[in-house]
Every structure is written in structure tokens, then in C-alpha cells.
Amino acid sequence: ARAAGAVAKRHEIDRMTAADDEPPGFAVDGMDLLPDLSEHHSKMAEVLRGDPDLYGRLSGCRTALGVTFAKCIKSCMDCPGHALVRVPGIFAGDASSYEVFSEAFEPVIQAWHKDFLAGFVHATDLEAWKLPITDLGAAGNGCVQSVCICASRNLQGLRFPGACSFEERRSAETLIAEATTALQGGRLEGAYLPLRGSDSWSGRPGGMMAAEEAALRERGAAFEEPDAPALVSAGFARHWPHGRGLFESSSGGLLIRVNDS
């Protein structure tokens, strides 16, 4: 039985590796010609219509991790969108995408964030003492019950969720799962729970139990499989539910979603 289980798991991993294939539609190798974008409603489509030569200049470029410009704009090509809901229409495949394809990213970001300046470099300041101390209870006349701070970060050296391979996704999960599991004692101690049905982390084959999933969902902590056409086209739904999970501290003060879209 143990041998049969190991074989089944190997077959599942092989299946997930095969699932690195891109969703159908616009080819990410840069060999497809651009479709007619006259009825495409996204910021990226606007940029491409305004600069017809842009795709030709960038289609042959790749980042050091192998991301192409076609990969970044695949969802723009596959999903025309709606005139009243204009989305960015471009997803970075890795950190270098912003530099290698800056001719595309900068005008889209400027259109999306009006105060963005080309060449802007994010300043990191983790000095907590610089934050003003405010009694939110008093300031809110007793209406403030809780405060939630959310931050999204990617791991250096790995492609982003829409472009990463199954092995990269699993590497990110393993790294975070092992790091959070090592948090022993104090308010940060907790447990890492892979999504139900996931076999990518050896620490908990099969993932969380149904009751654990229901409890997370009731608290609004669970996340769902991406089903928006643009996210599916961009590759965010590949390998589901493997390589994804949540860490929650026993105090409830820290929640980490791994490989969320």
C-alpha cells in the first residue's frame, strides 16, 4: 500500500509538472501576431494601439528567468474585457519584467496610478518607531474593532505565481512552510495548512481537513481557486490546489497565504 501511494504521488507530481503548459490562447513564445485590438478594453491595449511597433520591439526579449513579453500580455490578448471596466491587462512574470519590458509597464502603471513617476524606486523603511501612535478606539468614537495590515511579497529568484513552474511554486511553499513551522513559542507560533487536496508539501500530504477549511472560510481567511478569465489566462490557476496553503498563528494575529493570486 505504501509503494502504491508513492507511485500515485509521483504520478500526481508528473501531472502537475505537465500542467506547466500555458492555458490555450495567445502564444507566450512571442511567435503569434497581435490580434485586432480595436475592441480590447484594457490599459495595455491602449498602450499597444498608441505604439504599434512596441510589440515588435519587445517580443524577442526575455528576462533572465525566461519570461517573455507575450507571457506578460497574454491575458490582454485572450480577454478583450469590457469598455466600462478597464483593467491593466498586463502581469509581470518576475521582478525583472518591470525593467526588461519597461516600455510597456511604465505607461500602464502611470495610467493606473496617477502619481507614479517613471524610474521611481520604492523606499523600504521598517522603523516602527516612526509611525504615529494613535488611539484608534478614541479617534473612531469606539467604532474601531480591529485593524488589518496586508502586504504582498514575492521571493527573490522565483518567477511570480502566474509564470512560475510547479517546482518553483512548491519551492516557495516549502520555504515558507518550514520557516513558519519553526516559529516556536510566543504569539507567532502556529501551523501551516496546505489547501485541501494538496500533496506538494511533505509535512502534510493531502492538505488541511474539511473542518479546518470550513473554519478558515467562516473567518474569511481561505482563498478560492482563481476563476476570473484574465487570471486563468495569465496562468494563476495552474497546479491548483497544489503549492498553496495558509499559515495562521495561534493568537490569530498573523495570517500568511502562500502562492495566492
N, C-alpha and C positions, 0 to 999 in steps of 0.2 A: 504494500500500500504506500509505503514511504517513497519507493522508487517511482511508482506511478504518479504520485504527487509531484515529485521533482521533474518528471518528464512533462507533465501538464503545465507546470510553471514555466519550464523552458520554452514550450510551445507558445505560451502566452507572451513571453518576452519577445520571441521571434515575431509574433504577430504585431506587437507594439512597435518594434523596430521597422517592420514593413510599413506601419502606419505613418512613418516619417514622410511618406509620399504626400504631396500637396493636394488639397481639395481640387476638384475639377474647375476648369475655367481658364483665366489668363495664365499663360506660362510664366514661371518665375525665372527662367533662364535668360530672359531678355530677347528671345528669338521672335516672339509674336509682335505684330504691328499693333499700334494703338487702334482701338475701335473708334467709331464716331462718338465724340464726347459732347455733342450738342445738347443731348438730353440727360447728361450726367450732372447731378446737383451736389457737388462737394467742393471744398476749398482747393483740393488738389486738382480736380478737373478744371477749375477756373485758372489755376496757375498754368496747367498744360495748354489750355486754349490760348492763353496770353503769350505763351512762349512755345510755339510749335516745334522748335528744334531742341527743347530741353530733354525729351526722352532719348533722342538720338545721341546727345552728348553724354548721358548718364547710363544708358542701357548696357554698355560694355564694362562698366565699373563694378568692382566688388570690394567689400570690406575685407579686413584680414581674416575674419571668421567665415567668409564666403557668402555674405548677404548681398543680394543684387538689388538694383533699383526696382526692377519688376516685382520682386518679392514685397518691397515696401508699399507699392501702389496697387497690388493685386486686388484688394477689396474695392478700390476706386473703380477698377475696370469691371469687376464682376457685379457690383451693386450700384446701379445708377442713382439710387436714393430718391428723395422727394424734394421738390422745389421749396417747400416750406420748412424742411428740416435739413439744413446744410451741415454735414459732418466734416471733419478734417479730411478723411479719405486717404490717409497715409499712416502707416505704422512702422516705427523703427524696428529693425531686426536685431540690432545690437547697439552698443554705445557709439561705435564708430560711424553708424549710419548718419548721424547728425552732421558729421564733418564731411564724409565722402559724398553725401548727397545734399549738401547744404544749400545748393541752388534750388532744391525743391522744399526742403524742410523749413528754411528761414521765412520765405514768403507765406507759407501755410501757418506757421506759428505766429507770425506778425498779424495775420488776418484773424487768428483765433484769440490771441492775447494782444490787445491793442497797445499795451505798454512795453511789449517785448522789443529789445534793440538787437540788431544783428551783431554777433560777436559777444553777446552778453555771457559772462561766466558766473555760474551760481556760487555764491559765497556760503561756506559752511561755518556756522558758529554754534557750538554746543555748550556755551557757557550759560548754564541755567540761571545763574545769579543776575543776569542782565534782564530777565523777564520781570515785568512789573507785578507785584503781589497785590491782587485784588480779591476782596471778599465777595465772591460771586453770589453768595446767598443774600447778602445785604444789597448788592448792586442790582440784583434781579428781584428785589422785594419778596424773597422767599420762593420764587418760581423756579429757580435753577435746582434740578435734582441731581444731575450728573454732567460731566464733561468728557467728551471722547476726542482724542487726538489720533489722527490717522496719517500714516506715512507709507509710501510705496518705494521700495528699493529693489534694484537688480544686483546680481552677484557678478563681480568682475571676472572676465574670461569666459562667460557663458552667454550664448545668444538669448534674446528675450523670448518670453513664452510663445509668441506667435511663430517664431522662426526656429526655436531650438529643436534638437533631436530628442528622441526618447531617452537616450543615455544622458544628455545634458539635463533634461527635466528631472531624471532620477538622481543625478549628482547634486542638483540644487536641493532636492528633498532630503537626501541623506545628510548633507552638510548641516542643514537647519535642524533636522530631527535630532541628530547627535548633539548639536550644540545646546538645544533647548532641554534635551533629556538630562544633560549634565548640570543643569541648574538645580542644585540641591539645597534645601533649607531656605527659609525666608519667603517673602511674598511672591517671588518669581517662580518658585517650584511648581511644576505642573506635569502635564502629559501631552505627548504628541499623538494625534489621532489621524491616521491616513483615512481618506474618504472610503466609504463602504464599497467593497468590491475591488479595492486596490491591492495589488500584490507587489508593488515596486519597492516597498521598504521592508527589509527582513525583520525588523523589530516587531512588526505586527501584520503578518500575512492576512489578507482578507479585509483589512481595514477596520474601521470602527463598527460597533454593533448598531442595529436598528434603533435601539433605545437611546444610544448616545447621539445618533444623528437627529432623532426627533427632539431631544433636549436642546441641541445646538440650534436647530431650526426654530424652536419656540422662542429662543432668546435672540433670534436674528443674527446668529453668528455663522451659520452654514452658508456655503455658496453653491450656486447651481451650475450645471453644465451650460456653457455658452450656446445660445441658440439664435442670437441676432445674426442675420445674414452676413453682415460685414465682419463680425468676429469669426464666424465659421470660415469664411473665405480667407481671412488673414491667417488661419491656422491655429487659433486659440482652443478649438475643441478637440484637436488631435490627442490621442492617447488616453482619453477620458475613461475611467476616473484615476488612472494610474499617475503617480508622481505628484499627487496633490493631497493636502491634508491641513490640519489646524493644530496649533499648539495653544493651550489655554492654561494660564496659571491657576493654581488652586484658589487664589484670592479673587479671581475674576477680573483683575486689573490689567492683564496683558493678554492679548489675543493676536496670534500670528497666523495669517493664511499663506500657505505655501503654494506657489505656482498658480495663484488666482489670476484671472484675466483682467 
